[in-house]
Structure formats: structure tokens, C-alpha cells
């Protein structure tokens, strides 16, 4: 089934990259217990795909120990490189810029010099942000968001990660941490999310 899906996907659009994430099912919905087994199966080999993305967890994972996360991240990147793929890491949704920068430093210290995309939420209501964080298995609360600089005063008002981004950019400018990009989680409204990011970029550069 997976081979058929991949072949149909490649035939329908000129895909240059794919992203592999397990999705945390309690019981695997097929023969692969994790994405590392999928990589080792050889099903990706021969596809006209340049880049394969894998997830990163700057704030940890509620059901996977940190040492396991690091072990699998290292092994997945090595396995993909051995097969000739470029690799990117896209992080889980994050709210703590200090935790993100510390994690990126550990990635580089481990010799993993691949592009990293830091996952950020687009502006949303407090309830929308907390709901999405729960879906992504990111532990957060209104109190934690306020501690991280999110001025959340209403369940309905829209809040964005401007302070998070500003602190992240400042920290990255002070360190040589390789190629770091952004991955914007649009939280349901893609046009508004893109418009917000473009406005923030103009203000930051201006």
C-alpha cells in the first residue's frame, strides 16, 4: 500500500521532498513500528526525491525518553544520508526560545549539520493555540505561555509569536549554529498566516 501511495504521489506532482513522522499511534497501523524501519525498508530508494524531513523535539516528547529521541534522530539522519538523501529537521511546535536554541546547540554538538526548521504557531486565539499544542503533544498552558512572553489576556483575542521570534533571531545571531529556518504552523488559516509572517519579516528587517 505504501509503495502504491508513493508511486501515485510522485506521478501526480513533481515532489522534491517528503516528511517522515510516526504520529504516535499506540499500535502501528502496518508493518513499520517507526520511521527508521521505513527508511531501512528501501521503499524510499529510487524515488525522485531530493530531501527527506524528520521531526525534532526541543521540548522533549511526553512518551519517549530524551536519550531515545537523540539516538533515533542520529540513526535516521545517518541512514538517509547513506541512501543519498538530503535531510532536514523540522521541530515540533515550540514556545520557549531558550529551549529551542539549547536544543539546536546539542544537535550541532552531535555533529548533525543539517538544516533545521523551527516550528512556530501563527497568530491564533489562546484556545486555538492550546488545542493545537495538545494535538502535537506539546505540554503547555496559559501560565507557561505568559512566562514565555505571550500576552494572553483573552480566550478570543489573537496572539502571535513576535517576542518568541525576536528572541530566537537574537540568540541565533550571537551563535554559529548553521542553517536554521522557520516552519510556520498556520493553525487553519494559511493566507492570514503567510500575511502575518511577511509583515513580521518586513518589520524585523526594516
Long-range contacts (C-beta under 8 A, 24 or more apart in sequence): 1-30, 2-30, 2-38, 2-43, 3-43, 6-43, 6-44, 6-47, 10-47, 10-48, 10-49, 15-48, 15-49, 16-49, 16-50, 16-51, 17-49, 17-50, 17-51, 17-52, 17-53, 17-88, 18-44, 18-49, 18-51, 18-52, 18-53, 19-52, 19-53, 19-54, 19-55, 19-90, 20-52, 20-53, 20-54, 20-76, 21-54, 21-55, 24-63, 24-137, 34-72, 35-76, 36-72, 36-75, 36-76, 36-79, 39-76, 39-79, 39-80, 39-83, 40-79, 44-83, 44-85, 45-83, 49-85, 50-85, 50-86, 51-85, 51-86, 51-87, 51-88, 52-80, 52-85, 52-86, 52-87, 52-88, 53-87, 53-88, 53-89, 53-90, 53-117, 54-80, 54-87, 54-88, 54-89, 54-90, 55-89, 55-90, 55-91, 55-92, 56-89, 56-90, 56-91, 56-92, 56-103, 56-107, 56-116, 57-91, 57-92, 57-103, 58-91, 58-92, 58-94, 58-96, 58-99, 58-100, 58-102, 58-103, 58-104, 58-118, 59-92, 59-94, 59-95, 59-96, 59-99, 59-103, 59-138, 59-139, 61-92, 61-137, 62-137, 62-139, 63-137, 70-106, 70-110, 73-107, 73-112, 74-110, 74-112, 77-112, 77-114, 86-114, 87-114, 88-114, 88-115, 88-116, 88-117, 89-114, 89-115, 89-116, 89-117, 90-116, 90-117, 90-119, 90-183, 91-116, 91-117, 91-118, 91-119, 91-183, 92-119, 92-136, 92-137, 92-138, 93-119, 93-120, 93-121, 93-132, 93-133, 93-136, 93-138, 93-185, 94-118, 94-119, 94-120, 94-138, 94-164, 95-133, 95-138, 95-140, 95-144, 95-145, 95-148, 95-150, 95-161, 95-164, 96-148, 97-148, 97-164, 97-167, 97-168, 97-171, 98-167, 98-171, 100-168, 101-168, 101-171, 101-172, 101-175, 101-177, 104-177, 104-180, 105-175, 105-177, 108-177, 108-178, 113-178, 114-179, 115-178, 115-179, 115-180, 115-181, 116-178, 116-179, 116-180, 116-181, 117-180, 117-181, 117-182, 117-183, 118-168, 118-180, 118-181, 118-182, 118-183, 119-183, 119-185, 120-161, 120-164, 120-165, 120-182, 120-183, 120-184, 120-185, 121-161, 121-185, 121-187, 122-160, 122-184, 122-185, 122-186, 122-187, 122-189, 122-192, 122-193, 122-196, 122-197, 123-158, 123-159, 123-160, 123-161, 123-192, 123-193, 123-196, 124-158, 124-159, 124-187, 124-188, 125-154, 125-155, 125-156, 125-157, 125-158, 125-159, 126-152, 126-154, 126-155, 126-157, 126-159, 127-155, 127-156, 128-187, 128-188, 129-159, 129-187, 132-185, 132-187, 160-196, 160-200, 162-200, 165-200, 165-204, 166-204, 169-204
